[in-house]
Amino acid sequence: MTNQQRTDSIEHYLREHKYADLHTLASRFGGSLSTVRRVLDSLETRGIARRHHGGASLIETDAFAQEYDFIARNQRHPDEKFAIARLVADQVQPGMTVILDGGSTTYAVARLLADKHLQVITNSLPIASLFGEIGSVETIVTGGSIYSRLGVLVGPLCEQSFEQTHADLAILGGAGITENGIWNHNALIVAAQRKMIGAAERTIFALDKSKFGRKALSLTTPFDARFTIVTDTRPTPSVIRSINTAGAKLTLTR
């Protein structure tokens, strides 16, 4: 069996069984434990599997990925999104209460948080589903009406949920970033994000370079001293000046 055949077979097995341990995979598909570990590492890098001690579990099925547009968009700039997600996840400590919104980069962060002992508050149905299947995360889902394209809950019930909570950290995405601040497309999503920001001690915005210089329907928020902007490329000087003037922090993956 070639390495590619073994990788394809292990991927197929995980999609069918959702979880597998190293010894089962090594026995079934040949190769040493270290070989199987390398295969699982490659599947994790591709966003298919989540590595655990002694094995791995499936992160998402094809049907699930096709259900929401934003997960399909996760295939755009995958290396940049993973690097951003890793930097954000490193700032999350066990025991924290964390707010997570919907979006492709935020979902990538959620994958990296699955093994941490956290309390997560989210309006994202895909993130809630992810944590429901794997990991050690206590998950609280807000109320609200479903915005089906992104699989997020929005509206008055969602906003009230965040008004009644407190978190150590909020991790949010956005459709654009300019010297004015962070932008997003949908007014209901913007309203929910503003409540998330208000409920958290500090907020991290995870934004890849495709969001630079883009405005959307609404300005979610100007920059604030409680914000950290995590991105993969240095923004324009005008954006950097605005971030610094507000006392916010800019963190780059490179």
C-alpha positions as CSV (number, residue, x, y, z in Angstrom):
1,M,0.0,0.0,0.0
2,T,1.4,3.4,-1.0
3,N,1.4,6.4,1.4
4,Q,-1.3,8.0,-0.7
5,Q,-3.5,4.9,-0.6
6,R,-3.0,4.6,3.1
7,T,-4.0,8.3,3.6
8,D,-7.1,7.9,1.4
9,S,-8.1,4.7,3.3
10,I,-7.6,6.2,6.7
11,E,-9.6,9.3,5.6
12,H,-12.4,7.1,4.4
13,Y,-12.4,5.1,7.6
14,L,-12.6,8.3,9.7
15,R,-15.5,9.6,7.7
16,E,-17.3,6.4,8.2
17,H,-16.5,5.7,11.9
18,K,-16.0,9.3,13.2
19,Y,-13.1,8.2,15.5
20,A,-10.2,5.8,15.3
21,D,-7.2,5.0,17.5
22,L,-3.7,4.6,16.3
23,H,-3.4,0.9,16.9
24,T,-6.6,0.1,15.0
25,L,-5.5,2.2,12.0
26,A,-2.0,0.7,12.0
27,S,-3.3,-2.8,12.2
28,R,-6.0,-2.2,9.5
29,F,-4.0,-0.3,7.0
30,G,-0.4,-1.3,7.7
31,G,2.5,0.9,8.6
32,S,4.0,1.8,12.0
33,L,2.4,4.0,14.6
34,S,4.6,6.9,13.6
35,T,3.5,6.5,9.9
36,V,-0.2,6.6,11.0
37,R,0.6,9.7,13.2
38,R,2.0,11.5,10.1
39,V,-1.1,10.6,8.1
40,L,-3.4,11.9,10.9
41,D,-1.3,15.1,11.1
42,S,-1.8,15.7,7.4
43,L,-5.5,15.1,7.7
44,E,-5.6,17.6,10.6
45,T,-3.7,20.2,8.5
46,R,-6.3,19.8,5.8
47,G,-9.1,20.3,8.3
48,I,-10.5,16.8,8.1
49,A,-9.5,15.3,11.4
50,R,-8.8,16.4,14.9
51,R,-5.8,14.7,16.6
52,H,-6.2,13.4,20.1
53,H,-4.0,11.4,22.4
54,G,-3.8,8.0,20.9
55,G,-6.0,8.7,17.9
56,A,-8.1,11.2,15.9
57,S,-11.8,12.1,15.3
58,L,-13.6,13.5,12.3
59,I,-14.1,17.3,12.3
60,E,-16.8,17.5,9.7
61,T,-18.5,15.4,7.1
62,D,-18.9,16.4,3.5
63,A,-22.6,17.0,3.9
64,F,-22.0,19.2,6.9
65,A,-19.4,21.2,5.0
66,Q,-21.8,21.8,2.1
67,E,-24.6,22.9,4.4
68,Y,-23.0,26.3,5.2
69,D,-21.4,28.7,2.8
70,F,-18.8,29.9,5.2
71,I,-17.3,26.4,5.6
72,A,-16.9,26.2,1.8
73,R,-15.2,29.6,2.0
74,N,-12.8,28.1,4.5
75,Q,-11.0,26.5,1.6
76,R,-9.9,30.0,0.5
77,H,-6.5,31.1,2.0
78,P,-6.3,27.9,4.1
79,D,-2.7,28.4,5.2
80,E,-3.3,32.0,6.3
81,K,-6.5,31.1,8.2
82,F,-4.7,28.2,10.0
83,A,-1.8,30.5,11.0
84,I,-4.3,33.1,12.3
85,A,-6.4,30.5,14.1
86,R,-3.3,29.1,15.8
87,L,-2.2,32.5,17.1
88,V,-5.7,33.2,18.4
89,A,-6.1,29.8,20.0
90,D,-2.7,30.2,21.8
91,Q,-4.2,33.2,23.7
92,V,-7.1,31.1,25.1
93,Q,-6.2,29.6,28.5
94,P,-8.0,26.6,30.1
95,G,-10.9,27.7,32.4
96,M,-11.7,30.8,30.4
97,T,-15.2,31.7,29.3
98,V,-15.0,32.5,25.6
99,I,-17.6,34.0,23.2
100,L,-17.2,32.7,19.6
101,D,-19.2,34.1,16.7
102,G,-19.8,32.4,13.3
103,G,-17.4,32.7,10.4
104,S,-14.7,30.7,8.6
105,T,-11.7,31.9,10.6
106,T,-13.6,31.7,13.9
107,Y,-14.6,28.1,13.0
108,A,-10.9,27.3,12.4
109,V,-10.1,28.7,15.9
110,A,-12.8,26.5,17.4
111,R,-11.2,23.4,15.9
112,L,-8.0,24.2,17.9
113,L,-9.9,24.8,21.1
114,A,-11.7,21.4,21.2
115,D,-9.2,19.8,23.7
116,K,-9.2,22.8,26.1
117,H,-11.4,22.9,29.2
118,L,-13.4,26.0,28.4
119,Q,-16.9,27.4,28.7
120,V,-17.9,28.7,25.3
121,I,-20.9,30.9,24.5
122,T,-21.8,30.9,20.8
123,N,-24.5,31.8,18.3
124,S,-22.9,29.5,15.7
125,L,-24.6,26.2,15.1
126,P,-21.6,24.6,13.4
127,I,-19.4,25.5,16.3
128,A,-21.9,24.2,18.8
129,S,-22.1,21.0,16.7
130,L,-18.3,20.7,16.6
131,F,-18.0,20.9,20.4
132,G,-21.0,18.6,20.9
133,E,-19.1,15.8,19.1
134,I,-15.6,16.2,20.4
135,G,-13.5,17.9,23.0
136,S,-13.9,19.1,26.6
137,V,-15.8,22.3,26.1
138,E,-18.9,23.3,28.0
139,T,-21.0,24.9,25.3
140,I,-23.8,27.5,25.8
141,V,-25.9,28.3,22.7
142,T,-27.8,31.5,22.5
143,G,-31.4,31.9,21.4
144,G,-32.4,33.6,18.2
145,S,-33.6,33.2,14.6
146,I,-31.4,31.2,12.3
147,Y,-29.5,33.0,9.5
148,S,-29.2,29.8,7.5
149,R,-26.5,30.7,5.0
150,L,-24.0,31.1,7.9
151,G,-25.7,28.9,10.4
152,V,-25.8,31.6,13.1
153,L,-28.5,32.7,15.5
154,V,-29.4,36.4,15.3
155,G,-32.1,38.8,16.4
156,P,-33.5,40.1,19.8
157,L,-33.2,36.7,21.6
158,C,-29.6,36.3,20.6
159,E,-28.8,39.9,21.6
160,Q,-30.5,39.4,25.0
161,S,-28.5,36.3,25.6
162,F,-25.2,38.2,25.4
163,E,-26.6,41.0,27.5
164,Q,-27.0,38.5,30.3
165,T,-23.6,37.0,30.1
166,H,-20.0,37.9,30.9
167,A,-16.9,36.4,29.2
168,D,-13.1,36.7,29.6
169,L,-12.7,36.9,25.8
170,A,-14.7,37.3,22.6
171,I,-13.3,36.0,19.3
172,L,-15.0,37.5,16.3
173,G,-14.5,37.7,12.5
174,G,-15.5,40.5,10.1
175,A,-16.1,41.2,6.4
176,G,-13.7,44.1,6.3
177,I,-11.2,46.3,8.1
178,T,-10.3,49.9,7.4
179,E,-9.0,52.9,9.3
180,N,-12.6,53.3,10.6
181,G,-12.6,49.9,12.3
182,I,-14.3,46.5,11.6
183,W,-17.1,46.1,9.1
184,N,-19.7,43.4,8.5
185,H,-22.4,42.7,5.9
186,N,-25.6,41.9,7.8
187,A,-27.2,44.3,10.2
188,L,-28.4,41.5,12.5
189,I,-25.0,40.0,12.7
190,V,-23.5,43.4,13.4
191,A,-26.0,43.9,16.3
192,A,-25.1,40.5,17.8
193,Q,-21.4,41.2,17.5
194,R,-21.8,44.5,19.3
195,K,-23.4,42.7,22.2
196,M,-20.6,40.1,22.2
197,I,-18.0,42.9,22.5
198,G,-20.0,44.4,25.3
199,A,-20.1,41.1,27.2
200,A,-16.4,40.4,27.0
201,E,-13.4,41.8,28.9
202,R,-11.5,41.9,25.7
203,T,-12.0,41.0,22.1
204,I,-9.9,39.4,19.4
205,F,-10.7,39.9,15.7
206,A,-9.3,37.2,13.5
207,L,-9.1,38.6,10.0
208,D,-7.0,37.5,6.9
209,K,-5.6,39.9,4.4
210,S,-8.5,39.5,2.0
211,K,-10.5,41.7,4.4
212,F,-8.1,44.7,4.2
213,G,-9.5,47.9,2.8
214,R,-13.0,46.5,2.5
215,K,-16.1,48.2,3.8
216,A,-19.4,46.4,4.2
217,L,-23.0,47.4,5.1
218,S,-22.3,48.5,8.6
219,L,-19.4,49.5,10.8
220,T,-19.4,46.9,13.6
221,T,-17.1,48.9,15.8
222,P,-14.3,51.4,15.7
223,F,-11.0,50.2,17.2
224,D,-10.8,50.1,21.0
225,A,-8.1,49.6,23.6
226,R,-9.7,46.2,24.6
227,F,-9.2,44.8,21.0
228,T,-6.5,42.7,19.5
229,I,-6.4,42.4,15.7
230,V,-4.8,39.1,14.6
231,T,-3.9,38.9,10.9
232,D,-1.4,37.4,8.5
233,T,-0.1,40.6,6.7
234,R,0.7,44.1,7.9
235,P,-2.2,46.5,7.1
236,T,-1.8,49.8,5.5
237,P,-0.1,52.6,7.5
238,S,-3.5,54.4,8.0
239,V,-5.0,51.3,9.5
240,I,-2.0,50.8,11.8
241,R,-2.2,54.4,12.9
242,S,-5.9,54.0,13.8
243,I,-5.2,50.8,15.7
244,N,-2.3,52.4,17.7
245,T,-4.3,55.7,18.3
246,A,-7.1,53.6,19.9
247,G,-4.7,51.7,22.1
248,A,-5.6,48.4,20.4
249,K,-3.0,45.7,19.7
250,L,-2.0,44.3,16.3
251,T,-0.6,40.8,16.1
252,L,0.9,39.3,12.9
253,T,1.5,35.7,12.0
254,R,4.7,36.7,10.3
